Each structure stands twice: as C-alpha cells, then as structure tokens.
Amino acid sequence: MDRVFINLHLVSMVNKQQTGSDGYQVLKDTMIGVRNGKVEYVGEPCPSILHGHPDIIDCAHALVTPGFIDCHTHLIFAGNRANEFEQRLQGIPYEEIAKQGGGILSTVQATREASEDELYHLAVQRLEGLKRDGVTTIEIKSGYGLTLDDEIKMLKVAKRISELPDMKVSTTLLAAHAVPPEYKNRSDEYIDLICDSIIPQVVKLNLANHVDVFCEGIGFSPKQCERVFRAALNHGLRIKGHTEQLSNLEGSALAASMGADSVDHVEYLDENGVKALAKNNTVATLLPGAFYYLKETKLPPIPLLRQYKVPMAIATDFNPGTSPIASLRTIMNMACTLFKLMPEESLRGVTCHAAQALGLQNFRGKIAVGMEADFAIWQLESPAELSYRLGVPDLIARVVDGEIFHEK
C-alpha cells in the first residue's frame, strides 16, 4: 500500500446491508490503507501491513468521514446581485425581479463580458470556502452564458478547475437556465439552439457530464425540457433537473421517468412526483440556502421522501442571486433547522447520496475497499457536530486520491 492512516474513528457511510449497521456508527481505532488513489483496506490495525511501512499517518483519534460532495453549484459567474437581496427584503418577489431583467439575466450579462481567466480566478477564490468545509468533489454548472461560445467558456473554466490536484469536478451544461434576451418570446428557437448546436458541440469537446434544465414558469416548460433531455441522452450525457422550486409543473416526474440522477429544489413536489423518484431511484437534492435567501415557506415534502425511501442529497446551490453561501456545513445545519432533517440524514446528503446525485455512487461518497480514497479528517468527537457547529475550523485535512491537503 502507498499510504496507511491509523488511529482514526471512521464514519464510512457504507449501507446497512453491507455492515449490519446504519452507516452512521463510529468505528473506533480503525485503519485505512490506500493504493493508487483507492481504498485497499478498511478495518482493525493490521500488523503485517504496518510493520516497516514507510508512510504511516497517525490521525490521533480524529474523526474521518468521506470527502464531502457539493452536488449542485453555480460556482462560475461574474458580477454580484446584492442589490436584489435588498429588493427582496423590501418585498419584491424573485419572479418580479427576473421579469424586470434582473435575476439570472443580470448575471448573464456580467458573465458574457468576463474573460475565461477572470471567471477562473473568481471561481477558485470562492472554492476556498468549500474546501474549508471538507469538500473534495464539486458539481459546477454553466447557465450564465446562454450562447454557444459563452456556455463553452464557462465549461472550459470548470474543466480548468478540475485540473487542481485537490478538487474533483463534475460538469453540467445548464444552457436551459433562462431564455436569453436575444430570444425573448422565441424560447422554442432557443431550445432548438441548445439541442442542435450547444449539446453536440459540448459533447464534441468533452466538456460536460450532465445536462440540466430549469423547469419552471420563469424558465422552460416540461415539453421544452423533455426535448433537451432527449437531445442529451441521444448524445450520451446524463440528465438532472431544477424542478418544483416555485410551482408544480411535474418536471420531477418527467426527469425521473427519463432516468435523471437527481431533481433539485423540489419544494412543490407532490406524492405522485415522490413516487416517480422512488420508482426510478432518482435522488431528491435539497437546497435550503435558496429556501432561506428567498424566505420561502413551502417546505420540501420530507416526510413523503422518507416514506418512499427516496435518497436525499444536500447542496449549497452556490450562486450570486439566491444562495451565495460557500459553506456546505452551513447548508447541513440549515437542512436540519429549516427542513427538519436529522444530522445523520444531513451527513448522508453530502456524502453517499450526493455521490448518487452525480452518478458517482460506485466511486465516491463512502469509505470502503475499491472506492476512491477521498475523505476528510476532523477534530471532532461526534459526526453530529458536523451539522451542529458553524465557523469553528474543525477540519484537519482533506485527502483526495490518497494525497493529503492541509487547510490554510
């Protein structure tokens, strides 16, 4: 083995069928062995492995979890929308701000004007907050370009970020985020552009893992979203959706029926939609940051999601307008306090369920033999503290493919 970690208290997130436990119990005084960036051994200290080994890391009884996964972000953009924050506090609804040319379109203008290098440096700066919260994998969407060239520019920036040694990136094409101003009242023609030009070019350049859509009254209709999904699937890309955030257009059921890895927001999801998620093993990604910033009152149907055993992921939805929060642990706390999740559910939401939301459940989100060696080392006694305490620098180090990265 290349490296061995000893004297650690392990929270593996391996499921009940494999361990006989609920996956949340702390396994004390455990050892992890890593070879070629993957976990090769998990269990009690093994003298035959340890004897004479040149690279043993003593974790001094620290808590070790899988590296956190932020499975829904809009990390790449230019400009900011603090003025809209003030408008909403004055009582102007988000939908009205969007109709007046604010919202997504104001960020689109600033992002179009920014260079690739400018966008890269802005995104890398924002990434630091997520690293401090133990994130080792992040999903990054496009969606603030809304032209072929600008969507590709954003995805190229995401690919550059993926070249950093201490962060893994899953990229998502979100050209169907809003109708660009040059296509006002011609949204079907913009969908044509996405399906006929943007998706094929993105695939040709190998810039995206998923295609996402905003299925909403201020976004795109279910029929339009279905067209985008079909084009994505025909080009070999996976799909996911922004659905049921502001109303129930049954976009979640549509996405699930077409094989989506996740549907995100889902405040207005009904029981039929929940059943569709359960039937198709689609993850419900909860985004309490946007719920908080928009001062929403309609809660996601958490009891129904539990009843039908739908996996629940949690993500920052980091974006300039409705969730400018680069702290996944803050979001975990919000999921508990606002959505009434238990700390165990919150931890699953940023590990094994977040991995499933990105189609990565066979590679990340758990600490088990054969999985990628991505984990976080914490100066904590209990995993519940991850959702409980904010602002204290509890993270000792992140491990990505077996390599150790100490935080600044």
N, C-alpha and C positions, 0 to 999 in steps of 0.2 A: 504494500500500500504506500501511496505517496505521502500521506499525512494522516495522523491519528489525533483525535480530540478525546480527552479523558476528563473524568471528574465533572460531568455535566448532568443537569437534571433535564430530561428530554420530554418535550411535548411534541409527539410525532405527527399527530393528526391522521394517523392510519385508522381506517374504519373498524367498526366493531367486529365484522365478520373475520377480519384478519388477526385481531389481537385479543378478542374476548372482552375488551374494554370499550369505553365510549370515545376513545381517541383524545380525550382531554386530560386524562390522568397523567400525573408527572411520574416518569420512570427515573428514579434517583440513581446516581453514581453509574451512569451509562457511558459507553464508549462508542464513538463513530469512527470508522475507517473509510478513507477516501482514496480512490484510484482513478486517474484520468478524468477528473472532474465529476465523478459519480460516486454515490454511496456504495461501498462494498461490504461494510459490516456495521451492524447496529446491535448492541447488546451489552452484556456484562464485560468488564475488562478481561481481555484475553492475554495471558502471559506470553503465549507463543508469538503473538503479534507484537507485543510491546518490547520484548527482550531485544535490546540492541537497536531498536528503531531510531533512525536519525532525526525524525521530525515529529515530535510529540507535543501537542498543545494542551497544557493544563488549564482547563476552564474554571478551576477553583470554585466548583459547585454553582456555577452560573446556570440560569435557565436558558435552554436552547429551543427555539421554535423553527419551523420552516421559514425561509425568507418570505417577507410579505409581498403580495401581488396586488398592485393597484390596477384593476381591470377595466377602468373607464376613466380616461382623462382627455382633455383638450389642451395639452401642455404647450403646444406651439401656436403662438399668436403674437401680434404686436399691438401696442396701444393698451388702454385700460378703460373701464367703464364705471369709475367711481361716481360719476355724475348720475348714472342710472340708479345706483344704490341710494343716492339722495332722493331721486324721483320716486322710487318705490316707497321710501319712508314717508314721503308726502302723500301717499295713497294712490299713485298712478300705477295701474296694473301692468305686469310684464307684457301681456299681449298688446296693450295700447302703446307702450314704448316701442315694441317691434314694428307695429303698423306705422309709426311716425318716422321710421328709418333708423331707429336705434337698435338695441339688441344685437343679434348676430351680424347684421349688415354693417354696423359701425365698426366691428372688429374686422370684417371682411376688407373694408377699405384700408385700414391700417396695415393689415397683413399683406395685401397686394402691394403696397408701397414699400414694404420692408424687403431687404435682400436676404438671401439664404443665410449668409453669415450672421446677419443681425438676428434673425429668428433662432439660429442655433445658439448663440450666446445668451439670449434671453431664456431659452428653454433650459439650458444647462444650469443657469442660476436658480431657476425655480426647482429644479430637480434636487437640489441640496436639501430642501426641507423634507422631501420624501425619503431620501437616504437616511436622514437622522431618525426616521421612524421605522427603520428596518426593511425598507422596500428593496427588493432585488430584481423584480420584474415589473415593468410598467407597460400598459397599453397606451398608445398615442394615436389620436385621430387627426385626419385632415378636416376639412369642412369650413375653413375660413378663407379659402381661395375662390372656390366656385367657378373657376375656369380650368381648362386642361392644364395650362402651364403653371398656374398658382397652386392647384391641388398637388401636382407633381413636385413643385418646390417644397411644399410642406412635408410630403412623404420622404423626400430626399434628406431633409433635416432630421426626420425621425430615424432614418437609416444611419445617419452620421452618429446620432446619439447611441444607437445600438452597437457601435464600434467601441464605446467606452468599456474598459475592462471590468467595471464593477456594476454594470446595469444591463439587464436584458430587456429588449423592447419587442412588443407585438404591435404591428402597424395596421391601422384600419382606415380605409377610404370612406369618408363621410361627405362625398360631394352632394348627396341628397340631404343637406343640413338646412338649407333655406333656398328660396328662389332668388337668384342674383338680380340686381336691379335692372340689368340689360334684358332680362327675360320676364319682366313684370307682366302679369296677365298672359304669359305664354309658358306656364310651368310644364306642360306636356312636351314642348320643344326642348326644354332644359333636360327633362328626363331622357329624351332622345339622345342628347349630347352625352349624358352620363353612360347610357347603355351602349351607344355605338362608337364612342370615341374615348371617353375617360377610362372606363373599366378596361377595354382592350389595351390601351397604352400603359396603364399601371401594371397590368399583368406582364406585358412585354418587358418592362423594366424591373419586374420582380420587386415591387415596392410595397405590397400590402398582403396581409394575411386574411383580413376580413373586409367585408363591405357592410356599412351601417346605413340606416335611414332614420329620418325624423318623421315618424308617422303621427301627424297632429294637424289640427285645423290651421295653424300658422306655419305648418310645414308641408307635408305631402300626403295625399290620400292613400288609403290602403291599396287601391288599384295601381297607383303610380309606384308605391313601394314594392308591390309584387313584381312589377316589371324590372325594377332594379335588382331585386333578389334573384330573379330568373337569369338575368344577364350575369350576375356574379357567379352563380352556381354553374352556369354554362362555361365560364372561364376558369373553373376550378378553385374559386375562392369560397371561404366560409362566410356565414352571414350572422348578423346580430341587429338589434333594433332599439331605437329610442321610442318607447311606446307607452301609451296610457299615462302620460305625465299630467296633462291638463284636461283630458276628456277620455272617454272610452270609444275608440274607433275600431276596437277588436284587432288592433295591429299585433298584439302579443300572440293571439291565437294563430294569426296568419303566419308570423315569423316562425313560431314553433312548428306548425304543420309543414314548413318548408325546410326544417332541420336547423334552425338557428341555435347557436351555442348559448346565447343569452338574450333576454329582453330587459331593458333598463329603465328605471324610474318606477313605473307600474303602480302609481298611486291610485289610479282609477280602474285597475284590473278587477274584473268580476269573477264569479265562481267558474263560469264556462272557460274563461281565459286561464284560470289556475289549472283546471282540468287538462287543458291543452298543453300547458307546460309540463305537467306530470306525465302525460301520455308520451311526450316526445323527449323527456329528460332534458328540458331546457332550463337553464338557470335564471332565476329572477335576481337581477342586480339592483340593490337598493342604494339610493343616492341621497342620504339625509342632508348633505351640505346644501343642495339646491332647495330641498324642502325648507330648510332653515332660512336661507337667504331670501327666498320668495315669500316667507311667512305663510306657507300653505297650512291648511287644516285637514285636508283629506289624506288620511294615512294609507299606506300600502296595506293590502289585506293579509297581514302577518298570520293571524290565526288560520286562515284558509291555506296559506302556503305551508304552514306546519302540518295541517290536517292531511294535505295531499302529498306531503313529503317532498316538496319542491326545494331543491338546493337554493340557498340564499347567499349571494355574494354581496360584498360591500365595497364601494369605491369612492374616491374623492370627487369625481366629476370635475376635477380642477379645470376651471375656465374663467374668463375675465368678467363674466356678467352675473352668473347665478351661483357660483361656488368657487370663489378664489381662495381655496383652502389647500395648501400644500402640506397637509399633515394627515396621514392615514389614521393615526391613533386618535386624533380629534374626531374623525369620522366614525371610528369604532365607538367612541363614547356617545356620539350623537345617535348612533343606531340603537344603543341601549336606552338612552334617556328619552329620545323622541319617538322611536319605533318600538320600544319595549322588548328589544332582543336581550337575551341573556349573554353574558360575556363569552361563554363557550360558542354560541352562535356567531357572535361578532368575530371571534378568532377564526372560526371556520370560513367566515365570509371574506377574509383577507388571505387565506391560505388555500385549502383544498377546493373550496367552492369557487374562489376567484380563478384558480387554475382551470377548472372545468368551464368557466365562462369564456375562457380564451382557447378552449380545445387543447389544453396542456396538462390535463389531469394525469396522464401517464408519465409525465416528466418532472413536474414541479408541484408544490403545494403540500407535500408530505416529506417526512424523513424516513426513508425505507430503502432497502437494498435495491439497486437499479435506478433509483431516482437521481436527478441532477443534484449535486452537492451544494445547494443554495440554502443557507439558514442564517438566522440572526441569534446573536448571543447577548443576553440581557442580564443586568444586575438587578434581578427581581426574585422574589420568593414564590410568587403565585402567578399563573397566567391571567387570572382575573385582573391583575394590576395593569395589564396592557390596555384595558378599556376604562380603567378607573382613574388613573393619574395622568395629568397633562402637563407638559412643559419641563418635566424633570428629565435630564439626559441619562436615561436608563440603559441605552444601547451601548454595549461594549464594542462590538464589531459586527460587520456583515461578512458572510462567506459566500462567494459566488464561484461556482465550479471548483470548490475546494480551496480557492485563494482567499486570504484574509484581508479585509479592508477595514482599518480602524477609522472611526469617525473623527472629524476635526474638533 
